[in-house]
Amino acid sequence: MEKIWLKSYPDGVPAEIDIDHIPSLVTLFEQACQTYGEKVAYISMGKEITYRHLDDDSKAFAGWLQSRGCEKGDRVALMMPNLLQYPVALFGTLRAGCVVVNCNPLYTPRELEYQLKDSGAKAIVIVENFAHKLEQIIANTSVKDVIVTPMGEMLGLKGLLVNLLVRHVKKLVPAWKLPGSLNFTSALNSGRSHGATPVALAQDDIAFLQYTGGTTGISKGAMLTHGNIGSNVMQAYSWIKPAVREGQELILTALPLYHIFALTANCLTFLMIGARNLLIANPRDIRGLIKEWSKHPITVVTGVNTLFNALLNHSNFAKLDFSTMNITLGGGMAVQAVVAERWFKVTGNPLLQAYGLTETSPAATMNPLNLKVFNGSVGLPISSTDIVIRDDHGKNVSQGQIGEICIRGPQVMVGYWQNQEETDHVMFPDGFMHSGDLGYIDKNGYVFLVDRKKDTILVSGFNVYPNEVEDAIAMHEGVAEVAAIGVADEHSGEAVKIFVVRKNQHVTGQMLIDHCRTLLTGYKIPRYVEFRDVLPRSNVGKILRRALKEGA
């Protein structure tokens, strides 16, 4: 196949990557700790830890796991927001040869039980705010060892104040009882006494069971190997290397590290250049996020459209100093043009898109970092990655035509855990994977995302893409957020319905419909408008159309 995108590659970015020298993610981690030992790796609530500190603590955590009988390939669940405990437990788990099972702290007990049972997790690290959920279902799982950690456990004396505030002032810790559980500090001390034994790992060993969001049914565990994630890290590293400064970048990490985007981008890729991660435990507290940002010379920001939009809509955001920023990267969902334009106007920094899936570790495409303006695309296929656009019959369509984006590369998962049927459903025999996303490739190799295939609205036989409707509505100055879905209609089969969060109560549904008449052709114009105070979101802030559709 002709890789037309290579002609658009930035200078210094290779067509292919080589990871023969990287047997595992542990190798990458240990090399980074050796190279950047005294530099700060993570900052959380004013507390800093260096790469050397991270190296020592993660080795202690590995020792604790091994002292509890955890062996190579055993599953260890991590259920916490962006705290210092997370990277320590993450790298410690990998160093023990175990498999990381990331759990969303917002899971219900039922969802948590399903994931722990499906993965077969033997141990879990959970922040105390959610320990009551584990208490309800642990007897139904194979979990034997539990670490319950308070929010402030690694913050020193300040941690005592944080825990007091969380437990007794905000009352965010429901009563729980888990006999035999340890706190994080006790586990580390025990692990240091026991010592950690290095484990031989290879690229085909599983590193993560990364569960999908479950937006298409039962959540499935994507088996991501050390080779999958290591390839994606090297692909991303090769892409950003010409634009970053080793040992000098400070990346804002508001997206949760348990999500694949921040995990690979913020936690692992920027590890290779000795960057500092500023951890934000609660990204929904926009005022608190901005306050934390104001204390640090941020150089890189990753996020999703809803986060960028929420920041822009807060009065304090424009007061920040953006002079040190050089990269803003959006992913996880389509970035709206109006948000990108406002971001550039306020920050002076172009908002560039990347694209991928949990199943692709996640990056598949990325925009060149030397672009000066938002171009609407999700970028070029990254090194060693092939992308084709296929129709409903699995045939490649012509350049410029819309079809399903299909991806092949070393970052594509080996399959879904214990689910061969679903694995076969998404994989073509030639190694390409169905993405479930509709898009097209232009003459320069740029990939444009149209929408989720399953979200397409069929109005009188015509395809309507929710993203296009949402982009048009978002241009109205009275709209804070919007989501579009299809609802049953006796005349047209389906009709467009929008759910809107208003900036002011003077905005009416008719005003929004009239606004669309100059921007959209007739069948794309919303027929129904419903105003909401909030819209349902995923763990990274993506608006959940599925939840709206179920309640429509």
C-alpha positions as MATLAB code, in Angstrom:
seq = 'MEKIWLKSYPDGVPAEIDIDHIPSLVTLFEQACQTYGEKVAYISMGKEITYRHLDDDSKAFAGWLQSRGCEKGDRVALMMPNLLQYPVALFGTLRAGCVVVNCNPLYTPRELEYQLKDSGAKAIVIVENFAHKLEQIIANTSVKDVIVTPMGEMLGLKGLLVNLLVRHVKKLVPAWKLPGSLNFTSALNSGRSHGATPVALAQDDIAFLQYTGGTTGISKGAMLTHGNIGSNVMQAYSWIKPAVREGQELILTALPLYHIFALTANCLTFLMIGARNLLIANPRDIRGLIKEWSKHPITVVTGVNTLFNALLNHSNFAKLDFSTMNITLGGGMAVQAVVAERWFKVTGNPLLQAYGLTETSPAATMNPLNLKVFNGSVGLPISSTDIVIRDDHGKNVSQGQIGEICIRGPQVMVGYWQNQEETDHVMFPDGFMHSGDLGYIDKNGYVFLVDRKKDTILVSGFNVYPNEVEDAIAMHEGVAEVAAIGVADEHSGEAVKIFVVRKNQHVTGQMLIDHCRTLLTGYKIPRYVEFRDVLPRSNVGKILRRALKEGA';
ca = [
       0.000    0.000    0.000;
       1.127    3.547   -0.712;
       1.832    5.489    2.466;
       0.878    8.910    1.123;
       1.225   10.423    4.608;
       5.004   10.004    4.710;
       5.471   13.032    2.434;
       3.829   15.163    5.138;
       6.000   13.925    8.008;
       7.900   16.588    9.975;
      11.682   16.618    9.636;
      13.362   14.101   11.907;
      10.378   11.749   12.288;
      11.184    8.231   10.978;
       8.834    6.199    8.788;
       9.458    3.148   10.989;
      10.438    2.609   14.611;
      12.632   -0.119   16.068;
      12.056   -1.481   19.582;
      14.352   -4.506   19.423;
      16.469   -2.844   22.137;
      13.485   -2.546   24.492;
      12.473   -5.931   25.900;
       9.936   -4.397   28.290;
       8.518   -1.216   29.796;
      10.610   -1.928   32.883;
      13.711   -1.367   30.755;
      12.401    2.043   29.682;
      11.544    2.952   33.256;
      14.874    1.919   34.747;
      16.811    3.731   32.016;
      14.847    6.930   32.700;
      15.438    6.682   36.444;
      19.165    6.185   35.869;
      19.399    9.107   33.430;
      17.219   11.613   35.317;
      17.638   10.394   38.900;
      17.762   13.762   40.667;
      15.151   15.473   38.511;
      11.562   15.795   39.675;
       9.268   13.157   38.196;
       5.904   13.980   39.795;
       4.305   16.873   41.647;
       1.089   16.438   43.630;
      -0.480   19.069   45.891;
       2.890   20.764   46.319;
       4.837   17.567   47.071;
       7.612   16.550   44.651;
       9.241   13.164   44.123;
      12.346   12.587   42.022;
      13.023    9.810   39.550;
      15.368    8.258   42.117;
      12.627    8.354   44.760;
      10.218    6.790   42.260;
      12.777    4.106   41.464;
      13.271    3.212   45.140;
       9.582    3.219   46.082;
       8.466    1.233   43.045;
      11.134   -1.372   43.784;
       9.776   -1.579   47.339;
       6.250   -2.062   46.006;
       7.479   -4.832   43.714;
       9.086   -6.444   46.756;
       5.799   -6.286   48.661;
       3.903   -7.956   45.812;
       6.477  -10.722   45.616;
       6.406  -11.176   49.396;
       2.667  -11.805   49.087;
       3.229  -14.543   46.529;
       2.461  -12.566   43.388;
       4.244  -14.089   40.411;
       4.874  -13.166   36.803;
       1.559  -12.679   34.996;
      -0.577  -12.206   38.112;
      -3.051   -9.328   37.963;
      -2.853   -6.298   40.235;
      -5.712   -3.771   40.228;
      -5.100   -0.049   40.752;
      -8.083    2.111   41.674;
      -7.181    5.700   42.442;
      -7.097    9.180   40.903;
      -3.882   11.032   40.046;
      -1.940   10.661   43.292;
       1.757    9.986   43.883;
       0.791    6.470   44.936;
      -0.296    5.680   41.379;
       3.042    5.795   39.500;
       4.770    4.032   42.399;
       2.234    1.185   42.293;
       2.176    1.140   38.494;
       5.907    0.749   37.993;
       6.195   -1.541   41.017;
       3.591   -3.860   39.549;
       5.408   -4.013   36.211;
       8.760   -4.592   37.933;
       7.274   -7.554   39.792;
       6.353   -9.022   36.411;
       2.656   -8.571   37.130;
      -0.129   -7.221   34.913;
      -1.722   -3.852   35.690;
      -5.525   -3.731   35.759;
      -6.593   -0.086   35.851;
      -9.945    0.527   37.565;
     -11.962    3.714   37.343;
     -12.564    5.030   40.907;
     -16.071    6.062   39.854;
     -17.095    2.461   39.163;
     -20.171    1.176   40.947;
     -19.644   -1.932   43.107;
     -21.214   -4.025   40.316;
     -18.813   -2.663   37.687;
     -15.837   -3.139   39.996;
     -16.860   -6.704   40.778;
     -17.133   -7.541   37.088;
     -13.674   -6.193   36.291;
     -11.948   -7.825   39.256;
     -13.585  -11.179   38.516;
     -12.991  -11.005   34.774;
      -9.324  -10.092   35.192;
      -8.696  -12.464   38.084;
      -6.900   -9.770   40.086;
      -5.090  -11.084   43.176;
      -4.248   -7.731   44.760;
      -5.603   -4.184   44.679;
      -4.463   -0.703   45.669;
      -7.485    1.498   46.287;
      -7.857    5.027   47.633;
      -9.857    5.014   50.872;
     -12.643    7.181   49.420;
     -13.849    4.141   47.468;
     -12.947    1.314   49.841;
     -16.616    0.887   50.799;
     -17.321   -0.257   47.235;
     -14.649   -2.926   47.443;
     -15.969   -4.067   50.832;
     -19.347   -4.885   49.242;
     -17.981   -7.216   46.569;
     -14.515   -8.470   47.546;
     -15.850  -11.821   48.765;
     -16.991  -12.568   45.214;
     -13.522  -12.002   43.722;
     -10.086  -13.599   43.848;
      -8.516  -10.562   45.527;
      -6.485  -11.624   48.574;
      -4.276   -8.617   49.319;
      -5.614   -5.098   49.758;
      -3.857   -1.778   50.185;
      -6.143    1.084   51.180;
      -4.413    4.429   50.830;
      -5.577    7.833   52.089;
      -5.408   10.711   49.573;
      -2.561   12.433   51.386;
      -0.477    9.412   52.346;
       2.629   10.371   50.329;
       2.445   14.127   50.991;
       4.348   14.245   54.287;
       2.973   16.552   56.983;
       0.699   18.258   54.479;
      -0.923   14.889   53.942;
      -2.319   14.961   57.460;
      -4.187   18.156   56.626;
      -5.372   16.766   53.302;
      -6.710   13.636   54.985;
      -8.420   15.703   57.685;
     -10.099   17.830   55.037;
     -11.144   14.860   52.889;
     -12.398   12.710   55.776;
     -13.951   15.133   58.215;
     -14.641   18.433   56.464;
     -15.749   17.302   53.008;
     -16.825   13.886   54.344;
     -15.669   12.103   51.183;
     -14.730    8.816   52.856;
     -17.733    6.567   53.627;
     -17.196    4.021   56.417;
     -15.492    0.827   55.285;
     -14.099   -2.350   56.767;
     -11.568   -4.567   54.994;
      -9.877   -6.859   57.536;
      -6.191   -7.465   56.876;
      -5.739   -4.462   54.589;
      -2.581   -2.338   54.770;
      -1.873    1.289   54.090;
       0.582    2.159   51.315;
       3.446    3.143   53.618;
       3.309   -0.163   55.511;
       3.361   -2.103   52.250;
       6.432   -0.171   51.030;
       8.258   -0.706   54.306;
       7.493   -4.413   54.153;
       8.654   -4.563   50.542;
      11.954   -2.881   51.360;
      12.621   -5.470   54.032;
      11.768   -8.307   51.687;
      13.595   -6.955   48.636;
      12.565   -7.277   44.987;
      13.757   -9.987   42.611;
      14.135   -8.867   38.958;
      11.768  -10.674   36.584;
      12.675  -11.561   33.002;
      10.108   -9.943   30.695;
       9.678  -10.061   26.932;
       7.769   -7.942   24.446;
       4.978  -10.497   24.127;
       4.277  -10.550   27.874;
       1.055   -8.779   28.840;
       1.646   -5.488   30.667;
      -1.929   -4.197   30.975;
      -5.467   -5.488   30.888;
      -6.922   -2.155   29.915;
     -10.697   -2.276   30.001;
     -12.673   -0.369   27.417;
     -15.304    2.066   28.574;
     -18.085   -0.392   27.911;
     -19.871    2.058   25.586;
     -20.729   -0.783   23.202;
     -21.871   -3.295   25.797;
     -19.992   -5.296   28.413;
     -16.577   -3.844   29.164;
     -13.738   -5.853   27.602;
     -10.115   -6.118   28.706;
      -7.733   -5.219   25.897;
      -4.556   -7.281   26.272;
      -1.732   -4.787   25.782;
       1.736   -6.311   25.839;
       5.034   -4.720   26.774;
       5.693   -4.682   23.029;
       2.380   -2.958   22.229;
       2.819   -0.172   24.771;
       6.586    0.041   24.226;
       6.023    0.484   20.489;
       3.484    3.225   21.066;
       5.799    4.996   23.481;
       8.602    4.902   20.910;
       6.214    6.036   18.163;
       5.071    8.995   20.253;
       8.610    9.737   21.431;
       9.872    9.804   17.829;
       7.058   12.207   16.978;
       7.586   14.670   19.823;
      11.374   14.466   20.126;
      12.125   17.304   17.665;
       9.757   19.620   19.571;
      10.647   18.972   23.226;
      13.596   19.597   25.532;
      14.881   16.658   27.530;
      14.743   17.188   31.267;
      12.914   20.517   30.981;
       9.265   19.832   30.154;
       6.470   20.201   32.728;
       3.303   18.454   31.615;
      -0.113   19.135   33.096;
      -1.701   15.772   33.882;
      -5.363   16.429   34.514;
      -6.574   13.375   32.604;
      -6.525   10.325   34.896;
      -3.429    8.152   34.538;
      -5.595    5.041   34.694;
      -6.968    6.075   31.265;
      -4.944    4.897   28.276;
      -4.376    8.399   26.831;
      -2.659    9.874   29.882;
      -1.067    6.525   30.751;
       0.885    6.257   27.501;
       1.330    9.962   26.748;
       1.915   11.685   30.087;
       3.148    8.828   32.239;
       5.288    6.776   29.846;
       6.268    8.860   26.805;
       7.289   11.931   28.782;
       9.126    9.637   31.201;
      11.631    9.086   28.381;
      12.566   12.771   28.279;
      12.742   13.238   32.037;
       9.665   15.438   32.215;
       7.811   16.500   35.326;
       4.147   15.496   35.650;
       1.911   17.903   37.567;
      -0.804   15.585   38.869;
      -4.359   16.881   39.207;
      -6.416   14.599   41.440;
      -9.794   16.134   40.595;
      -9.941   17.607   37.072;
     -13.635   18.425   37.480;
     -12.678   21.101   40.006;
     -11.796   23.623   37.293;
     -11.173   26.438   39.756;
      -8.742   24.256   41.733;
      -7.050   23.065   38.544;
      -6.446   26.629   37.388;
      -5.108   27.563   40.812;
      -2.631   24.671   40.691;
      -1.628   25.566   37.124;
      -0.879   29.135   38.217;
       1.911   27.861   40.498;
       3.898   26.133   37.742;
       5.441   27.033   34.342;
       3.450   24.477   32.330;
       4.979   23.626   28.940;
       2.727   20.769   27.714;
      -1.001   20.167   28.141;
      -2.965   17.078   27.165;
      -6.715   16.907   27.423;
     -10.100   16.285   25.864;
     -12.467   18.777   24.269;
     -14.687   19.066   27.349;
     -11.712   19.917   29.567;
     -10.443   22.604   27.198;
     -13.954   24.015   26.911;
     -14.469   24.069   30.691;
     -11.151   25.876   31.187;
     -11.998   28.470   28.551;
     -15.391   29.088   30.158;
     -13.842   29.859   33.562;
     -13.114   33.519   34.224;
      -9.742   32.819   35.863;
      -8.265   30.832   32.977;
      -7.350   33.771   30.760;
      -5.373   35.286   33.676;
      -2.783   32.470   33.573;
       0.706   32.944   32.137;
       0.933   30.888   28.931;
       4.378   32.097   27.871;
       6.061   28.745   28.617;
       3.564   26.571   26.744;
       4.692   24.911   23.523;
       2.403   21.875   23.057;
      -1.335   21.369   23.548;
      -2.572   17.952   22.500;
      -6.218   16.912   22.345;
      -7.499   13.354   22.115;
     -10.121   10.988   23.474;
     -12.862   12.700   21.449;
     -13.082   15.122   18.539;
     -11.900   18.652   19.328;
     -14.471   21.202   18.198;
     -13.187   23.914   15.874;
     -14.714   26.690   17.964;
     -12.920   25.383   21.081;
      -9.602   25.155   19.209;
     -10.011   28.711   17.910;
     -10.769   30.079   21.368;
      -7.853   28.125   22.849;
      -5.428   29.672   20.379;
      -6.874   33.146   20.936;
      -6.505   32.897   24.728;
      -3.246   30.935   25.039;
      -1.441   31.668   21.775;
      -0.825   27.913   21.527;
      -2.387   25.809   18.729;
      -4.557   22.927   19.898;
      -3.446   19.859   17.955;
      -5.338   16.584   17.748;
      -4.220   12.988   18.044;
      -6.359    9.899   17.607;
      -6.412    6.344   18.823;
      -8.189    3.695   20.834;
      -7.614    1.694   23.987;
      -6.963   -1.215   21.626;
      -4.141    0.699   19.888;
      -2.241    1.599   23.073;
      -3.694    4.274   22.134;
      -2.023    6.499   19.493;
      -2.621    5.779   15.804;
      -2.428    9.278   14.303;
      -0.996   12.591   15.442;
      -0.689   16.047   14.005;
       2.789   17.438   13.384;
       3.804   19.522   16.375;
       5.087   22.300   14.132;
       1.594   23.178   12.889;
       0.664   26.737   13.735;
      -3.108   26.454   13.383;
      -5.868   23.933   14.045;
      -6.474   22.012   10.811;
      -9.496   19.925   11.807;
      -7.729   16.613   11.207;
      -6.605   14.055   13.765;
      -3.194   13.981   12.121;
      -1.029   11.592   10.137;
      -0.577    7.871   10.783;
       2.421    7.691   13.114;
       5.597    5.716   12.424;
       5.145    1.995   11.609;
       1.375    2.480   11.382;
      -0.858    1.712    8.399;
      -4.355    3.119    8.057;
      -6.957    2.265    5.444;
     -10.561    3.364    5.040;
     -12.989    0.504    4.383;
     -16.669    0.158    3.510;
     -19.219   -2.073    5.219;
     -17.986   -5.023    3.165;
     -14.362   -4.650    4.236;
     -13.221   -3.189    0.922;
     -10.857   -0.216    0.737;
     -12.541    2.968   -0.485;
     -10.968    5.659   -2.643;
      -8.892    8.462   -1.173;
     -11.196   11.167    0.159;
     -14.210    8.883    0.611;
     -15.764    8.288    4.035;
     -15.590    4.812    5.524;
     -14.447    2.992    8.653;
     -10.939    3.785    9.869;
      -8.930    0.563   10.118;
      -5.534    0.403   11.826;
      -2.515   -1.895   11.663;
       0.730   -1.559   13.575;
       2.843   -2.914   16.444;
       0.715   -0.990   18.950;
      -2.489   -2.917   18.119;
      -3.582   -5.189   20.982;
      -3.187   -8.951   20.808;
      -6.899   -9.350   21.586;
      -9.563   -9.110   24.273;
      -8.962  -11.084   27.458;
     -10.989  -14.307   27.501;
     -13.131  -13.107   24.597;
     -12.068  -14.613   21.292;
     -15.448  -13.899   19.700;
     -15.111  -10.144   20.199;
     -11.451  -10.297   19.141;
     -12.421  -11.982   15.875;
     -15.153   -9.381   15.384;
     -12.734   -6.443   15.336;
      -9.710   -7.981   13.591;
      -9.334   -8.458    9.827;
      -7.238  -11.455    8.649;
      -4.632   -9.033    7.236;
      -3.931   -7.555   10.666;
      -6.041   -4.407   10.357;
      -8.380   -3.629   13.233;
     -11.868   -2.149   12.976;
     -11.948    1.139   14.876;
     -15.699    1.686   14.786;
     -14.950    5.266   13.703;
     -15.865    6.850   10.389;
     -13.386    9.076    8.624;
     -11.398    9.746    5.470;
      -7.839   10.444    4.348;
      -7.025   13.512    2.244;
      -4.464   13.746   -0.553;
      -1.684   14.675    1.907;
      -2.307   11.684    4.156;
      -4.142   13.527    6.929;
      -6.887   11.547    8.627;
     -10.181   13.285    9.338;
     -12.527   11.853   11.936;
     -16.208   12.120   11.015;
     -17.917   10.293   13.872;
     -18.486    7.019   15.663;
     -20.036    4.572   13.225;
     -22.684    3.538   15.749;
     -23.639    7.173   16.450;
     -24.496    8.038   12.840;
     -28.077    9.328   12.556;
     -30.102    8.225    9.533;
     -32.576   10.950    8.535;
     -34.739   10.024    5.527;
     -31.902    7.871    4.197;
     -29.244   10.558    4.668;
     -26.327   10.171    7.099;
     -26.064   12.861    9.751;
     -22.909   12.915   11.866;
     -23.442   14.173   15.438;
     -20.013   15.849   15.514;
     -21.015   18.141   12.656;
     -24.255   19.155   14.381;
     -22.462   19.672   17.702;
     -19.798   21.827   16.046;
     -22.514   24.063   14.570;
     -24.432   24.406   17.841;
     -21.210   25.077   19.795;
     -20.643   28.170   17.669;
     -23.643   29.848   19.338;
     -22.366   32.213   22.011;
     -25.025   31.098   24.483;
     -24.027   27.423   24.448;
     -21.631   25.938   26.986;
     -21.896   22.273   25.937;
     -23.912   20.229   23.492;
     -24.520   16.607   22.487;
     -26.507   15.341   19.508;
     -28.228   11.969   19.112;
     -30.775   10.344   16.822;
     -34.286    9.625   18.082;
     -37.081    7.687   16.415;
     -39.292    9.707   14.091;
     -42.355    8.391   12.249;
     -41.754   10.601    9.214;
     -37.982   10.445    8.681;
     -37.015    7.259   10.515;
     -34.741    9.227   12.813;
     -34.477   12.891   13.696;
     -31.742   14.924   15.334;
     -32.140   15.784   19.004;
     -29.694   17.987   20.891;
     -29.033   18.268   24.604;
     -27.670   21.673   25.583;
     -26.089   23.230   28.646;
     -26.683   26.981   28.362;
     -24.395   29.807   29.384;
     -27.512   31.856   30.124;
     -31.200   31.063   30.465;
     -32.283   33.450   27.703;
     -31.286   30.953   25.019;
     -34.290   29.095   23.613;
     -34.580   25.989   21.494;
     -35.971   27.994   18.589;
     -32.968   30.325   18.731;
     -30.641   27.349   18.337;
     -32.675   25.856   15.501;
     -32.658   29.209   13.701;
     -28.908   29.449   14.304;
     -28.450   26.129   12.488;
     -30.361   27.167    9.391;
     -27.396   29.121    8.029;
     -24.887   26.416    8.942;
     -26.534   23.064    8.164;
     -28.612   21.620    5.375;
     -32.251   20.998    6.216;
     -32.195   17.331    7.245;
     -29.278   17.960    9.643;
     -31.069   20.679   11.609;
     -32.137   19.510   15.099;
     -35.848   18.866   15.443;
     -35.774   18.510   19.210;
     -33.936   20.534   21.855;
     -33.622   19.616   25.528;
     -31.816   21.773   28.051;
     -29.832   20.151   30.862;
     -27.806   21.484   33.780;
     -25.117   18.860   33.120;
     -24.408   16.190   30.528;
     -23.334   12.622   31.408;
     -19.600   12.015   31.088;
     -17.073    9.220   31.005;
     -14.127    9.033   33.401;
     -12.082   11.402   31.182;
     -14.912   13.844   30.633;
     -16.149   12.599   27.264;
     -19.865   13.270   26.871;
     -21.737    9.956   26.772;
     -24.233   10.022   23.925;
     -25.211    6.453   24.808;
     -26.510    7.533   28.222;
     -28.524   10.324   26.603;
     -29.935    7.947   24.021;
     -31.002    5.444   26.686;
     -32.934    8.160   28.500;
     -34.386    9.837   25.413;
];
